[in-house]
Amino acid sequence: MTTADAVAEMEAASKVGDPTADTLVSDLIDNREIDGVNALFRTIGTLKPGQDLSTLPPRLAEFLQEAAAPPPDWSEADVKAAESFFAHHHGEVSMLLGTVGLIGTYLSPTGAFTLRSTGRLGGVEGPGRRLSQSSRLFIDMGNKNAMRDGSLAANVTKVRLVHASVRQLHKKSGEWDYAKWGEPVSQKYTTGAACVFSTQILQAMKNLGIDVSKDDAHGFMCAWHYVNHYLGTPEKWLLPKSADEVEAVWNAQRDKEWKKTDDGVYMTKQAVDFYKKFLPPGMHDAYIAMVRVALTDKYADMAGLPKNLLDETGKPLAAGHKVVSGIGGGLLGGGAKKTVGVNPYKEVLGAASKAYNEVEKYALTHDQDDQPQMHQELDDNR
């Protein structure tokens, strides 16, 4: 996909789901091989690389075997490039994916509506499960050998089957407006989200003053090319591995795709409120300011992120800013310390990354990951 054909290709992709996964999920449920969407989710949740597939319904086992194939053009050089990126940026990029990246997906009207309409997966009952599942994927991307031992491919394939389940719920509800929205969780949305999680995050890192080498930027794009493939995206719509190409495509399409909506503002507030309780005391304003700078004011306003005295015209905070100097017990070493040449957002990013990992640990061990997975019928309780 290139800038020249992106508009036509994305229009076609908006009408396409994932026929192989969609047929599988529909048959498993309709034939009662798996009893409903929640039972399917529980089955999906137990899938692991290299497991004995003979205990699964034959169609599911066959699907998983076929889905495990790598991208057609995947190479050892691609793996090494991706590993290099995560060796340098794993913690900070995981947090940015789970905050800036997710907020970016909420700026897609279709994406925000889809997420809000799928009941307790991320509705008014609480965002814990949705956010913990996303954070788990983002952290797992950078785990050692994740692209060698099959673990990342297996985790992404779970997401692929969740997407197919969401499409089935919408189809059975009779409430989805196909003329207006296209296919639920379409290939356009999947590829668009991959753009947000890849090139938009690289732009966010640049906005925050984080240096990413050209080789590492390429490695990050390789990682998302890999994930895009395991999400069930046909080869013709896979993100290129070139950071420059993807950035050009996304920059040309972003303002056509991102809009302010009630759904997007709602989802953003829900996520920000959830993360707030994990942040160190006094850090919330600086955290919001950091996300605003990462997104830029234009898109932060679309998302409904509040402005405060820390986000000074979208630029890095002034050296020695008295509020930032006292954040979290003195991120910058105390209020009186001179910080000329230091970008305080790097300090905030480090503290927020630690907090983000606490979100993940909490979700794995507490009730946030045991919330009802999804209503059998669509219902967001609005």
Summary of the structure (lengths in Angstrom):
residues: 382
radius of gyration: 20.5
end to end distance: 37.9
largest distance: 68.9
contacts: 1271
relative contact order: 0.16
helix: 65%
strand: 0%
